[in-house]
Amino acid sequence: MSAYLQTGQITCHDSTGRIIDCIGSGQDGEYRSGVPWPSPRFEVLDGAVLDRLTGLNWTKDANVAEFPLTWQKASSTLPR
């Protein structure tokens, strides 16, 4: 099994962009090598979303720490 993802290219093109037959082109559309993308890619969990492609977990709440400072308040506390 290969360690890279499929590009998703299913057609092949010449140097002007016209669709050509993939056989013998050497383009991704001919070989379609690689690992297919997971479907569905994202899995919604209790407090997070799992990206099944990268294995990363993302919180659904962008303010998990509930930090109370507004942008204006935070920037006014910077040393001058």
C-alpha positions as CSV (number, residue, x, y, z in Angstrom):
1,M,0.0,0.0,0.0
2,S,1.3,3.4,-0.9
3,A,1.9,6.1,1.8
4,Y,0.5,9.1,-0.2
5,L,-3.0,10.2,-1.0
6,Q,-4.7,10.0,-4.4
7,T,-4.9,13.3,-6.2
8,G,-8.4,12.7,-7.4
9,Q,-7.4,13.3,-11.0
10,I,-9.5,11.0,-13.2
11,T,-8.9,12.7,-16.6
12,C,-5.7,13.5,-18.5
13,H,-4.8,16.6,-20.4
14,D,-2.4,17.8,-23.1
15,S,-0.2,20.9,-22.7
16,T,-3.1,23.1,-23.9
17,G,-5.6,21.7,-21.4
18,R,-7.5,19.5,-23.8
19,I,-8.7,16.1,-22.5
20,I,-6.7,13.2,-23.9
21,D,-6.7,9.5,-23.5
22,C,-5.0,8.6,-20.2
23,I,-3.3,5.4,-21.5
24,G,0.4,6.0,-21.9
25,S,0.2,9.6,-20.6
26,G,2.0,8.9,-17.4
27,Q,-0.4,11.3,-15.6
28,D,-2.2,10.7,-12.3
29,G,-5.5,10.0,-14.2
30,E,-3.9,6.9,-15.8
31,Y,-2.6,5.3,-12.6
32,R,-4.8,6.7,-9.8
33,S,-2.2,5.5,-7.3
34,G,-2.3,6.3,-3.6
35,V,-4.6,5.9,-0.7
36,P,-8.2,7.0,-1.3
37,W,-9.5,9.8,0.9
38,P,-11.7,8.7,3.7
39,S,-15.4,9.1,3.2
40,P,-16.8,10.9,5.1
41,R,-13.6,12.8,5.9
42,F,-14.9,14.4,9.1
43,E,-16.5,12.7,12.0
44,V,-18.3,14.8,14.6
45,L,-17.6,13.7,18.2
46,D,-18.9,15.0,21.5
47,G,-16.8,18.1,21.8
48,A,-14.6,17.8,18.8
49,V,-14.4,17.0,15.1
50,L,-12.1,14.3,13.9
51,D,-10.4,14.8,10.6
52,R,-10.1,11.2,9.4
53,L,-7.6,12.2,6.6
54,T,-5.0,13.8,8.9
55,G,-5.9,12.2,12.2
56,L,-6.2,15.6,13.9
57,N,-9.0,16.5,16.3
58,W,-10.5,20.0,16.2
59,T,-12.6,21.4,19.0
60,K,-16.1,22.5,18.0
61,D,-15.9,25.4,20.5
62,A,-13.3,28.0,19.3
63,N,-13.2,29.5,22.8
64,V,-12.6,26.4,24.9
65,A,-10.7,28.3,27.6
66,E,-13.4,30.9,27.8
67,F,-10.8,33.6,28.0
68,P,-12.6,36.8,29.1
69,L,-10.5,39.5,27.4
70,T,-11.8,41.3,24.3
71,W,-9.3,42.1,21.6
72,Q,-9.3,45.8,22.6
73,K,-8.7,44.9,26.3
74,A,-5.9,42.4,25.5
75,S,-4.1,44.9,23.2
76,S,-4.3,47.7,25.8
77,T,-2.4,45.5,28.3
78,L,0.7,45.2,26.0
79,P,3.8,47.1,27.2
80,R,4.4,50.3,25.3
